[in-house]
Every structure is written in structure tokens, then in C-alpha cells.
Amino acid sequence: MSDPEDQAALEEAASKLFSGPVDFLLSAPQLKFLPDPVVPEIAFCGRSNVGKSSLLNALTGRKAIARASVTPGRTQELNFFDVGRPRDESVEDGALPLFRLVDMPGYGFAKAPLKVVEKWKALVNSYLRGRQVLSRTLVLVDSRHGLKEVDRAMMKMLDEAAVGYRIVLTKTDKIKASELAAVTERTIAEARKHVAAHPEIHQTSAEKGMGIERLRAAVVADALGEDWTG
């Protein structure tokens, strides 16, 4: 979105939306436990310890809607969160959420048994390839390290599944501005080689709140359309 006024309006609407209902729905260890595909979904993925839980908490304005695991890589399921509801409707009325966030298992499974790793990969791959309501995936990358081979493997998987994705740099408050500029440029150059990658690279810090409003607006636009203002 290039128009500053439109961008500001969407950011305001997105902030208001996330200040409303955001609720944990369920955890799905297997595809058969997925909720019915009836509303748009935005999935979050990244290496273990990339700061995914912290980013989800920052985006939703909650302190612990996604709990940061003491042991990186502990999340082995797809976790679904309902976001928003149509005006004047409630859960008791049977109202569906406006869309859902999906917290995917972290990858880069250094401490996980091989069988567990394969199970995770199969679950994630099947979800990405078969979920028609998946509007966008966010690939989180630690800005201190840049893209790693496991990130490139995920990007390739998303390319092959024809699932559009945004690359989100996390923990940008942890590095110097010059280093952030350099890693961003490298990431942009690499993203251009991937057919399903969105051209915009998001720079975020869950701790400092940097880039959160813009990313929140992007999530809402991906789920509900750029013209959505509530």
C-alpha cells in the first residue's frame, strides 16, 4: 500500500480489530484435528527461538496468548487463534471469527528426535499444500543471523506449494542500524529469487514495538483485503 493516508487508516483499523476478541481455538497435532476451513488463515513459521511467540503476543497486544517455550522447538502442533468477529455478533450467536492466526511448529530441530522431526515436517507440508483458506504465511528470520539453510528450505517449500509469504526480520533492536540495513538488503535480494515471496521485508522488534503496526496492518490486509477498515 503506497498511499500514506490509506496505510495509516489500515493501521488504525487493524489496531482496533486486534484490541477486540483474540482467542485461542485449538491445537492440531494431526490434519484431522484442523478446524473447518471457513475463514482466512495467516500462518507464522520460523526457526526455533526466532521470537515467534513474542511477535504473536506483540501483534495481538496480549502478554501471553502465545507462550514462549523454555525449550526451543517444543511446539509440535498447529495452534489456531480466532481474531475478531462481525459487529454485534458473539460466540454465543455462533459467529465465526473474521480470520485466524496459525502458529506453526518451529523448525531447525537441533535437539529433536528424527521421528519427531519427520512428523513435524509432514504435518507442516500437508497443511501448506492443502489448506485453501491459507491467505499468507509469515516467515520469521532472526535479523542477527539472516537467512539460514532451514529458512531457504521453508521458502522453497512455500514456493512449490504456491503459498504467498512475507519475510519478517525479528529482534531488530538487537543489532546496529548499519547491520540491519545490510541484512535487509541481502534478504531483499534473495527474496527476489523466490516466486511466492512478497517484495516487502518487514523489520520488527516485539520488545520495542518496532514495525508492529505496519506488520499488523499487512496481516489484516492479507486476510481481509487492503480496503478493509472495519
SEPA-24921 format. One line per 5 residues: number of its first residue (from 1); their letters; for each residue x, y, z of N, C-alpha, C, O, CB. Coordinates in pm, whole numbers, plus 50000, padded with zeros to 5 digits. Atoms other than C-alpha are relative to their C-alpha. Glycine has a CB too. Layout:
<fitors>
NUM = A = X:Y:Z:X:Y:Z:X:Y:Z:X:Y:Z:X:Y:Z ~ ...
</fitors>
This chain:
<fitors>
1 = MSDPE = 50085:49882:50000:50000:50000:50000:50089:50123:50000:50164:50144:50095:49903:50001:50123 ~ 49908:49889:50017:50174:50317:49878:49947:50131:50057:50027:50216:50097:50032:50017:49855 ~ 50057:49876:49954:49932:50592:49986:50011:50009:50153:49956:49923:50223:49852:50013:49955 ~ 49980:49990:49854:50032:50713:50338:49869:50009:50078:49858:49952:50187:50085:50121:50031 ~ 50127:49988:49930:49675:50804:50432:49927:49866:50007:49870:49830:50110:49911:50104:49931
6 = DQAAL = 50062:50132:50001:49543:50464:50327:50071:49907:50098:50008:49830:50170:50002:49940:49859 ~ 49922:50083:49910:49827:50296:50516:49967:50033:50146:49950:49943:50228:50150:50019:49974 ~ 50031:49958:49864:49754:50498:50829:49860:49953:50041:49839:49911:50155:50010:50152:50013 ~ 50137:50043:49971:49382:50417:50806:49995:49850:50027:49925:49805:50118:49905:50036:49884 ~ 49999:50144:49981:49453:50046:50772:50068:49963:50132:50023:49872:50202:50070:49930:49883
11 = EEAAS = 49931:50027:49874:49698:50052:51064:49909:50028:50118:49908:49953:50216:50128:50084:50010 ~ 50093:49965:49892:49438:50223:51282:49890:49895:50011:49854:49853:50121:49939:50139:49976 ~ 50107:50100:49999:49167:49976:51179:50052:49866:50052:49983:49796:50126:49942:49982:49858 ~ 49941:50127:49956:49400:49680:51235:50024:50001:50151:50000:49901:50218:50130:49973:49926 ~ 49977:49988:49856:49494:49806:51581:49869:49985:50077:49864:49920:50181:50066:50133:50034
16 = KLFSG = 50131:50009:49937:49127:49843:51669:49948:49857:49996:49891:49808:50094:49900:50095:49932 ~ 50046:50139:50014:49048:49495:51538:50068:49911:50105:50003:49832:50173:50029:49947:49857 ~ 49926:50086:49908:49323:49335:51748:49977:50038:50147:50012:49961:50237:50147:50006:49969 ~ 50035:49965:49863:49208:49526:52056:49871:49931:50043:49835:49932:50161:49986:50152:50014 ~ 50122:50076:49972:48888:49322:52030:50031:49854:50026:50140:49821:50072:49903:50013:49884
21 = PVDFL = 49983:50141:49967:48840:48946:52061:50115:49933:49924:50121:49937:49801:49872:49926:49971 ~ 49896:50087:50054:49150:48731:52005:50009:49882:50095:50051:49897:50210:50141:50075:49985 ~ 50014:50115:49911:49105:48381:52143:50068:49876:49944:50063:49849:49824:49853:49972:50026 ~ 49945:50131:50038:49291:48052:52139:49885:49907:49965:49786:49898:50038:50087:49940:50115 ~ 50106:50092:50044:49083:47798:51946:50036:49856:50031:49965:49789:50106:49974:50015:49850
26 = LSAPQ = 49962:50140:49979:49267:47465:51941:50143:49975:49952:50201:50057:49880:49902:49906:49925 ~ 49872:50049:50048:49593:47278:51886:49975:49875:49917:49899:49787:49958:50098:49970:50118 ~ 50022:50114:50090:49609:47030:51597:50130:49924:49980:50217:49969:49905:49945:50048:49864 ~ 49880:50082:50019:49874:46755:51622:49996:49922:49869:50100:49874:49823:50016:49904:50116 ~ 50017:50070:50127:49734:46596:51304:49898:50076:49916:49819:50155:49968:49955:49852:50022
31 = LKFLP = 50089:49927:50090:49545:46719:50999:49852:49979:50034:49770:50068:50013:50026:49957:49857 ~ 50140:50029:49972:49223:46552:51113:49943:50088:50111:49821:50096:50129:49984:49853:50038 ~ 50045:49914:49891:49209:46794:51408:49989:50147:49957:49954:50232:50039:50094:49987:50118 ~ 50009:49862:50047:49219:47110:51192:49856:50050:50009:49762:49973:49988:50052:50011:49857 ~ 50137:49945:50004:48921:47343:51226:49950:50005:49857:50029:50002:49763:49995:50142:50064
36 = DPVVP = 50057:49991:50134:48684:47366:50932:50058:50122:49927:50073:50229:49987:49844:50008:50006 ~ 49939:49889:50075:48836:47584:50656:49895:50099:49953:49856:50100:49836:50077:49947:49879 ~ 50114:49912:50031:48571:47856:50671:50034:50148:50005:49955:50232:49960:49888:49973:50096 ~ 49957:49860:49997:48767:48179:50733:50147:50006:49958:50217:49906:49969:49979:50064:50142 ~ 49860:49989:50040:49102:48312:50605:50095:49971:50116:50063:49994:50233:50027:50141:49945
41 = EIAFC = 49899:50031:49899:49416:48200:50787:50133:50064:49961:50170:50068:49844:50017:49846:50016 ~ 49865:49945:50016:49755:48368:50833:50091:49916:50089:50073:49913:50210:50006:50154:50037 ~ 49913:50089:49924:50031:48129:50938:50135:50066:50030:50184:50148:49952:50022:49869:49922 ~ 49871:49948:49956:50352:48211:51126:50097:49882:50013:50068:49783:50079:49987:50077:50136 ~ 49900:50106:49988:50665:48000:51087:50139:50061:50015:50160:50178:49982:49995:49905:49878
46 = GRSNV = 49864:49952:49984:51033:48030:51167:50083:49900:50078:50030:49804:50134:50002:50136:50071 ~ 49911:50087:49924:51335:47868:51324:49965:50005:50148:49910:50105:50197:50148:50040:49979 ~ 50017:50000:49855:51314:47766:51687:50078:50116:50060:50191:50143:50020:50046:49864:50061 ~ 49938:49888:49930:51394:48062:51911:50014:50126:49914:50098:50211:49942:50136:49959:50050 ~ 49994:49882:50085:51332:48318:51635:49920:50115:50060:49930:50229:50014:49947:49967:49860
51 = GKSSL = 50082:49897:49937:51090:48507:51860:49857:50000:49950:49790:50103:49952:50061:50134:49976 ~ 50134:50009:50058:50766:48381:51708:49891:50027:50104:49797:50102:50077:49979:49862:49937 ~ 50101:49979:49896:50568:48370:52033:49995:50146:50043:49888:50203:50062:50029:49910:50120 ~ 49994:49859:49960:50686:48718:52130:49936:50089:49894:49867:50185:49927:50146:50043:50024 ~ 50057:49919:50107:50587:48855:51790:49847:49984:49997:49775:50083:49980:50060:49960:49863
56 = LNALT = 50144:50023:49995:50242:48694:51809:49936:50077:50115:49829:50135:50100:49970:49851:50013 ~ 50052:49926:49885:50192:48845:52153:49997:50150:49970:49901:50219:50005:50085:49972:50125 ~ 49994:49857:50032:50301:49189:52027:49893:50039:49898:49829:50143:49913:50139:50036:49946 ~ 50100:49971:50103:50076:49175:51721:49859:50004:50057:49777:50089:50021:50008:49897:49889 ~ 50135:50010:49945:49772:49076:51923:49980:50089:50121:49868:50104:50171:49970:49857:50038
61 = GRKAI = 50011:49914:49883:49851:49313:52210:49973:49924:50127:49918:49978:50223:49892:50100:49979 ~ 50018:50083:49881:49845:49026:52458:50136:49965:50058:50237:49965:49987:49920:49871:49966 ~ 49873:50031:49936:50111:48929:52710:50040:49854:49981:50159:49823:49978:49994:50033:50147 ~ 49964:50142:50005:50089:48553:52674:49899:49918:49922:49870:49804:49960:50013:49945:50140 ~ 50092:50082:50080:49840:48446:52406:50076:49886:49935:50023:49776:49919:49929:50087:49893
66 = ARASV = 49911:50106:50048:50130:48253:52254:50114:49992:50099:50195:50085:50108:50052:50028:49853 ~ 49900:50011:49894:50352:48129:52532:50137:49963:49943:50150:49866:49868:49956:49897:50105 ~ 49863:50030:50042:50727:48139:52471:50048:49876:50074:50044:49871:50197:50095:50121:50026 ~ 49957:50126:49939:50863:47791:52531:50140:50014:50059:50227:50080:50001:49998:49887:49896 ~ 49867:50002:49940:51156:47741:52767:50095:49921:49912:50212:49956:49898:49996:49939:50143
71 = TPGRT = 49921:50083:50089:51280:47472:52530:49963:50029:49856:49854:49991:49813:49981:49851:50033 ~ 50032:49971:50141:51301:47597:52168:49965:49873:49925:50028:49769:49942:50118:50071:49932 ~ 50039:50117:50078:51125:47362:51930:49898:49912:50068:49864:49805:50018:50119:49919:49967 ~ 50093:50082:49924:50881:47238:52191:49862:49991:49935:49794:49890:49944:49986:50054:50140 ~ 50131:49999:50066:50573:47340:51992:50000:49901:49885:50077:49916:49790:49965:50142:49949
76 = QELNF = 50004:50105:50101:50485:47035:51783:49865:49995:49929:49838:49900:49855:50030:49866:50063 ~ 50135:50001:50057:50133:47128:51677:49972:50132:49930:50045:50230:49946:49896:49974:50110 ~ 50050:49877:50059:49948:47383:51470:49901:50062:50098:49798:50001:50129:49934:49974:49860 ~ 50086:49934:49901:49793:47630:51715:49920:50110:49932:49976:50197:49866:50084:50058:50116 ~ 50091:49908:50068:49490:47829:51595:49942:50102:50098:49903:50069:50210:49887:49922:49931
81 = FDVGR = 50055:49891:49920:49372:48166:51726:49895:50075:49918:49922:50115:49804:50113:50097:50048 ~ 50108:49925:50065:49042:48334:51636:50023:50150:50020:50055:50194:50131:49862:49959:50056 ~ 49982:49855:49992:49067:48706:51556:49873:50071:49953:49828:50050:49840:50123:50046:49915 ~ 50113:49916:50038:48768:48944:51560:49871:49922:49977:49871:49800:49963:50032:50076:49878 ~ 50131:50054:50037:48400:48886:51497:49920:50110:49932:49944:50228:49957:49924:49945:50125
86 = PRDES = 50087:49897:50061:48140:49061:51283:49932:50084:50107:49907:50036:50218:49894:49934:49909 ~ 50063:49910:49904:47980:49359:51454:49869:49943:50055:49790:49881:49983:49975:50136:49936 ~ 50126:50037:49934:47703:49288:51704:49975:49850:50002:49861:49806:50017:49883:50070:49932 ~ 50015:50145:49993:47768:48915:51697:50097:49946:50106:50200:50007:50133:50027:49932:49862 ~ 49918:50059:49895:47913:48690:51966:50017:49851:49976:49953:49792:49889:49938:50026:50138
91 = VEDGA = 49979:50145:50009:48039:48338:52012:49870:49926:50029:49840:49825:49966:50110:49955:50098 ~ 50126:50065:49964:47706:48253:52173:49903:49999:49882:49818:49911:49871:49936:50072:50120 ~ 50086:49995:50118:47537:48356:51847:50050:49907:49889:49988:49895:49783:49992:50142:49948 ~ 49942:50088:50102:47758:48110:51660:50081:50075:49895:50106:50023:49787:49891:49923:49933 ~ 49926:49919:50097:47954:48390:51491:50141:49944:49979:50208:49903:50073:50008:50145:50047
96 = LPLFR = 49863:50039:50033:48274:48295:51313:50093:50118:50020:50048:50233:50017:50009:49949:49855 ~ 49904:49889:49995:48592:48498:51361:50017:50061:49861:49975:50002:49762:50136:49951:50056 ~ 49972:49940:50130:48698:48737:51086:50110:49923:49928:50106:49905:49806:50040:50148:50016 ~ 49894:50086:50056:49014:48530:51035:50072:49931:50115:50039:49952:50232:50100:50083:49913 ~ 49926:50074:49897:49257:48304:51219:50151:50016:49980:50199:50026:49867:49962:49851:49997
101 = LVDMP = 49855:50009:50001:49626:48313:51308:50038:49857:50031:49974:49791:50113:50065:50099:50102 ~ 49956:50138:49980:49813:47983:51292:50148:50001:50038:50233:50042:49959:49976:49915:49871 ~ 49863:50010:49950:50126:47928:51500:50053:49862:49962:50011:49761:50017:50007:50023:50155 ~ 49947:50127:50049:50326:47661:51318:50120:49954:50082:50186:50037:50146:50039:50012:49851 ~ 49884:50049:49926:50593:47437:51475:50129:50065:49950:50149:50081:49830:50011:49848:49988
106 = GYGFA = 49870:49944:50038:50938:47595:51481:50085:49895:49931:50073:49775:49959:50073:50054:50123 ~ 49911:50096:50068:51198:47439:51254:50145:50030:50035:50176:50131:50098:49980:50006:49847 ~ 49862:49993:49957:51571:47385:51291:50017:49914:50124:50065:49957:50229:50044:50148:50028 ~ 50026:50088:49885:51520:47086:51513:50129:49936:50055:50147:49814:50045:49902:49890:49960 ~ 49870:50050:49956:51866:47051:51669:49988:49893:50109:50066:49797:50111:50084:50114:50050
111 = KAPLK = 50008:50090:49885:51750:46871:51984:49886:49899:49990:49860:49826:50085:49984:50079:50126 ~ 50116:50088:50013:51453:46678:51847:50037:49866:49937:50122:49862:49848:49891:50069:49917 ~ 49978:50131:50062:51450:46304:51766:49956:50002:49853:49865:50077:49816:49923:49889:50076 ~ 50027:50001:50144:51444:46225:51394:49854:49970:49969:49796:50032:49881:50089:49898:49932 ~ 50141:50035:50026:51097:46066:51410:49908:50119:50026:49810:50138:49955:49957:49880:50087
116 = VVEKW = 50080:49882:49968:50958:46381:51570:50015:50104:49890:49918:50168:49849:50041:50059:50136 ~ 49973:49905:50108:51124:46597:51305:49920:49964:49876:49858:50051:49815:50150:50002:49967 ~ 50072:50044:50119:50973:46391:51025:49849:50020:50016:49780:50056:49921:50031:49852:49971 ~ 50142:49980:49971:50631:46409:51190:49964:50147:49983:49860:50180:49925:49966:49951:50142 ~ 50023:49857:50014:50656:46787:51211:49998:50041:49853:49909:50113:49808:50106:50079:50076
121 = KALVN = 49989:49963:50141:50766:46818:50851:49877:49955:49921:49825:50030:49838:50127:49939:49939 ~ 50117:50052:50072:50480:46601:50727:49876:50083:50031:49797:50113:49942:49976:49852:50037 ~ 50115:49920:49960:50223:46800:50926:50002:50136:49933:49902:50180:49876:49997:50016:50153 ~ 49987:49865:50057:50352:47138:50807:49984:49996:49849:49912:50078:49792:50136:50061:50037 ~ 50006:50009:50147:50397:47030:50445:49857:49973:49954:49809:50035:49858:50093:49888:49950
126 = SYLRG = 50138:50033:50038:50047:46879:50429:49907:50119:50022:49819:50146:49940:49949:49878:50080 ~ 50083:49882:49973:49892:47187:50588:50022:50106:49891:49925:50160:49838:50033:50059:50139 ~ 49970:49896:50098:50068:47426:50349:49944:49967:49862:49893:50054:49792:50149:50022:49991 ~ 50041:50040:50135:49982:47228:50038:49848:49985:49986:49793:50000:49877:50066:49870:49962 ~ 50142:50034:50013:49622:47150:50122:49902:50098:50060:49781:50073:50057:49978:49870:50060
131 = RQVLS = 50089:49909:49928:49483:47449:50309:49959:50116:49910:50033:50213:49895:50068:50054:50129 ~ 50044:49901:50098:49281:47654:50061:49972:50136:50062:49977:50237:49992:49877:49951:49929 ~ 50030:49871:49936:49192:47924:50316:50126:50070:50051:50117:50178:50109:49903:49979:50115 ~ 49875:49937:49957:49559:47997:50388:50031:50119:49910:50068:50101:49793:50117:49897:49999 ~ 49984:49879:50080:49591:48357:50271:50146:50043:49988:50187:50094:49883:49920:50113:50061
136 = RTLVL = 49861:49958:50001:49954:48422:50363:50075:49930:50112:50017:49897:50215:50013:50153:50013 ~ 49913:50051:49895:50244:48277:50559:50107:50105:50029:50159:50168:49937:50065:49863:49960 ~ 49892:49912:49960:50491:48488:50754:50120:49914:50038:50111:49830:50127:49958:50093:50117 ~ 49877:50072:49970:50847:48352:50754:50087:50091:50086:50139:50192:50038:50076:49956:49868 ~ 49925:49918:49907:51024:48489:51059:50148:49965:49995:50185:49847:49998:49946:49984:50143
141 = VDSRH = 49855:50018:50012:51401:48538:51035:50068:50089:50103:50042:50209:50108:50050:50033:49855 ~ 49925:49923:49900:51631:48647:51319:50095:50096:49928:50184:50052:49856:50080:49905:50096 ~ 49920:49901:50072:51786:48972:51196:50148:49991:50035:50232:50038:49958:49948:50139:50030 ~ 49860:50011:49961:52108:48894:51384:50075:49895:49918:50198:49898:49910:50010:49965:50148 ~ 49938:50110:50072:52170:48588:51168:49966:49999:49851:50040:49942:49771:49959:49870:50061
146 = GLKEV = 50043:50002:50140:51982:48648:50841:49949:49863:49960:49930:49775:50044:50115:50040:49910 ~ 50054:50126:50051:51855:48368:50621:50099:49885:50017:50217:49897:49984:49962:50014:49853 ~ 49922:50123:49986:51981:48019:50705:49945:49896:49902:49842:49918:49839:49996:49946:50147 ~ 50043:50104:50095:51953:47699:50501:49861:49948:50034:49783:49915:49944:50101:49885:49999 ~ 50134:50049:49963:51648:47589:50701:49892:50100:49957:49780:50060:49922:49991:49975:50153
151 = DRAMM = 50094:49899:50048:51479:47919:50611:49981:49985:49849:49869:49993:49798:50048:50143:50035 ~ 50007:50015:50146:51562:47868:50245:49920:49875:49963:49847:49875:49864:50141:49992:49939 ~ 50077:50122:50026:51419:47516:50263:49850:50027:50018:49768:49978:49941:50045:49886:50094 ~ 50141:49965:49979:51093:47657:50405:49950:50087:49885:49839:50067:49837:49982:50074:50134 ~ 50039:49914:50111:51084:47926:50135:49978:49918:49873:49885:49944:49797:50108:50109:49976
156 = KMLDE = 50016:50087:50116:51132:47659:49869:49871:49919:50011:49799:49902:49913:50120:49907:49986 ~ 50123:50075:49978:50851:47454:50023:49878:50087:49970:49782:50041:49908:49993:49947:50145 ~ 50110:49908:50025:50623:47758:50012:49988:50034:49852:49877:50045:49799:50018:50127:50082 ~ 50001:49977:50145:50722:47833:49652:49930:49885:49928:49843:49907:49844:50144:50017:49947 ~ 50054:50119:50066:50639:47478:49549:49852:49979:50032:49777:49925:49950:50079:49876:50041
161 = AAVGY = 50141:50014:49961:50308:47487:49739:49916:50117:49948:49794:50119:49967:49989:49991:50151 ~ 50067:49879:50052:50223:47822:49570:49929:50076:50111:49817:50124:50093:49899:49962:49890 ~ 50053:49926:49885:50165:47982:49911:50080:50130:50012:50200:50127:50037:50009:49915:50132 ~ 49933:49872:49988:50245:48353:49919:50049:50023:50143:49980:49986:50238:49908:50112:49957 ~ 49947:49977:49866:50464:48461:50210:50075:50132:50009:50129:50183:49911:50092:49887:50040
166 = RIVLT = 49922:49882:49967:50619:48765:50374:50117:49958:50088:50103:49871:50174:49912:50106:50071 ~ 49886:50024:49913:50965:48761:50529:50003:50110:50105:49999:50229:50073:50134:49996:49918 ~ 50003:49907:49887:50971:48923:50873:50130:49985:50079:50158:49880:50135:49876:49973:50091 ~ 49879:50000:49919:51301:49014:51036:49963:50032:50144:49896:50132:50170:50104:50103:49945 ~ 50032:49982:49858:51275:48981:51416:50123:50050:50076:50236:50045:50027:49950:49868:50061
171 = KTDKI = 49894:49959:49907:51479:49121:51706:50091:50108:49940:50212:50106:49960:50084:49880:50041 ~ 49919:49898:50066:51591:49424:51505:50060:50100:50097:50149:50176:50060:49916:50073:49897 ~ 49941:49912:49899:51662:49614:51827:50132:49946:50053:50202:50015:50127:49903:50021:50115 ~ 49881:50065:49946:51947:49372:51896:50125:50026:49915:50235:49985:49954:49975:49852:50011 ~ 49884:49976:50086:52173:49488:51609:50008:50147:49962:49910:50221:49975:49992:49911:49875
176 = KASEL = 49980:49862:50041:52317:49815:51482:49922:50030:49872:49890:49940:49795:50150:50029:49978 ~ 50077:49958:50116:52131:50015:51218:50069:49962:49870:50003:49921:49774:49976:50150:50003 ~ 49925:50034:50121:52407:49955:50962:49992:49851:49971:49983:49810:49856:50146:50043:50014 ~ 50010:50145:50016:52394:49579:51023:49860:49961:49954:49843:49873:49871:50035:49927:50131 ~ 50138:50028:50040:52015:49580:50992:49979:50036:49854:49914:49961:49781:49901:50079:50089
181 = AAVTE = 50013:49960:50141:52036:49769:50663:50064:49897:49909:50009:49866:49803:50064:50138:49977 ~ 49929:50098:50082:52286:49516:50530:49923:49869:49989:49910:49814:49880:50140:49975:50056 ~ 50073:50128:50002:52086:49207:50631:49868:50016:49925:49822:49922:49860:49974:49949:50143 ~ 50123:49975:50074:51770:49366:50490:50025:49997:49850:49948:49937:49775:49938:50135:50041 ~ 49967:49999:50143:51936:49429:50154:50028:49859:49949:49984:49822:49840:50121:50090:49975
186 = RTIAE = 49972:50138:50041:52065:49072:50141:49871:49919:49992:49854:49837:49902:50098:49933:50098 ~ 50127:50074:49999:51720:48940:50229:49913:50039:49882:49850:49953:49821:49925:50026:50131 ~ 50077:49954:50116:51552:49154:49963:50052:49935:49872:49975:49888:49789:50007:50154:49987 ~ 49939:50058:50120:51798:49029:49701:49966:49852:49987:49940:49803:49877:50151:50019:50003 ~ 50030:50144:50005:51734:48668:49796:49852:49975:49977:49815:49881:49907:50045:49932:50129
191 = ARKHV = 50145:50017:50016:51356:48711:49816:49960:50014:49853:49864:49950:49809:49924:50102:50086 ~ 50032:49979:50142:51355:48828:49453:50012:49871:49919:49954:49859:49811:50091:50106:49941 ~ 49979:50126:50071:51464:48477:49352:49887:49900:50027:49884:49792:49968:50133:49939:50041 ~ 50107:50093:49960:51152:48321:49507:49866:50051:49951:49826:50164:49979:49998:49982:50153 ~ 50123:49957:50069:50825:48329:49315:49886:50035:50095:49801:50117:50062:49954:49890:49906
196 = AAHPE = 50112:49978:49909:50597:48325:49620:50029:50104:50108:49943:50134:50191:49962:49870:50066 ~ 49961:49904:49896:50786:48582:49830:49946:50140:49969:49957:50188:49857:50151:50006:50013 ~ 50045:49861:50012:50628:48924:49887:50124:50090:49996:50221:50063:50068:49904:50040:50118 ~ 49880:49917:50013:50872:49203:49790:50035:50080:50125:50151:50115:50144:49983:50093:49886 ~ 49971:49920:49881:50837:49393:50119:50058:49914:50111:50003:49808:50143:49873:50071:50050
201 = IHQTS = 49940:50067:49886:51066:49285:50402:49966:50080:50125:49995:50199:50133:50155:49984:49982 ~ 50042:49931:49877:50930:49368:50747:50110:49993:50105:50165:49887:50132:49870:49939:50054 ~ 49904:49990:49891:51168:49484:51020:49924:50019:50129:49850:50117:50144:50102:50117:49976 ~ 50080:49994:49878:51027:49418:51366:50082:49977:50126:50187:49913:50124:49888:49899:49994 ~ 49950:50032:49867:51108:49417:51734:49879:49987:50091:49812:50086:50119:50100:50110:50053
206 = AEKGM = 50113:50021:49909:50847:49263:51962:50024:50073:50132:49930:50124:50193:49977:49850:50026 ~ 49966:49938:49872:51030:49404:52265:49981:50151:49997:49929:50209:50092:50144:49967:50038 ~ 50006:49854:50011:51045:49765:52142:49876:50048:49923:49847:50168:49922:50125:50052:49932 ~ 50117:49961:50077:50732:49760:51925:50029:50050:49860:49939:50099:49792:49925:50103:50073 ~ 49962:49951:50132:50923:49848:51609:49937:49916:49889:49945:49793:49891:50154:50000:49986
211 = GIERL = 50056:50067:50116:50740:49764:51286:49873:49920:50027:49821:49857:49935:50100:49911:49944 ~ 50116:50083:49965:50448:49604:51471:49873:50052:49934:49794:49974:49881:49981:49995:50152 ~ 50123:49945:50060:50177:49843:51347:49993:49971:49852:49887:49935:49800:49993:50151:50024 ~ 49999:50025:50145:50284:49804:50984:49975:49852:49971:49900:49819:49879:50134:50045:49939 ~ 50021:50143:50022:50301:49424:51010:49858:49961:50035:49798:49879:49965:50100:49919:50084
216 = RAAVV = 50139:50029:49962:49966:49412:51189:49904:50038:49887:49812:49964:49855:49962:50076:50130 ~ 50083:49956:50112:49812:49612:50903:50016:49907:49881:49918:49879:49811:50037:50143:49959 ~ 49976:50091:50111:49974:49379:50650:49926:49867:50021:49872:49811:49926:50150:49974:49983 ~ 50072:50124:49967:49827:49074:50827:49851:50016:49972:49790:49929:49911:50023:49962:50149 ~ 50142:49976:50023:49479:49226:50820:49971:50014:49851:49871:49960:49802:49955:50127:50075
221 = ADALG = 50019:49984:50144:49517:49328:50454:50007:49866:49928:49929:49840:49837:50104:50095:49942 ~ 49988:50132:50062:49630:48976:50361:49878:49914:50027:49835:49836:49942:50126:49930:50050 ~ 50114:50083:49962:49337:48821:50545:49868:50055:49946:49784:49978:49901:49991:49989:50150 ~ 50131:49941:50026:49056:49067:50469:49998:50096:49881:49892:50143:49842:49953:50073:50121 ~ 49993:49910:50113:49179:49282:50179:50052:50137:50042:50028:50182:50154:49862:50013:49935
226 = EDWTG = 49938:49871:49967:49364:49615:50163:49898:50110:50027:49930:50209:50094:50090:50043:49888 ~ 50102:49897:49981:49037:49812:50159:49924:49985:50132:49838:50067:50164:49904:49996:49884 ~ 50074:50023:49876:48918:49667:50490:50034:50106:50104:50152:50127:50134:50029:49860:50056 ~ 49979:49904:49892:48874:49935:50756:49897:49981:50110:49870:50073:50187:49993:50144:49946 ~ 50095:50030:49893:48618:49766:50980:49860:50046:49967:49769:50028:50048:50045:50063:50128
</fitors>
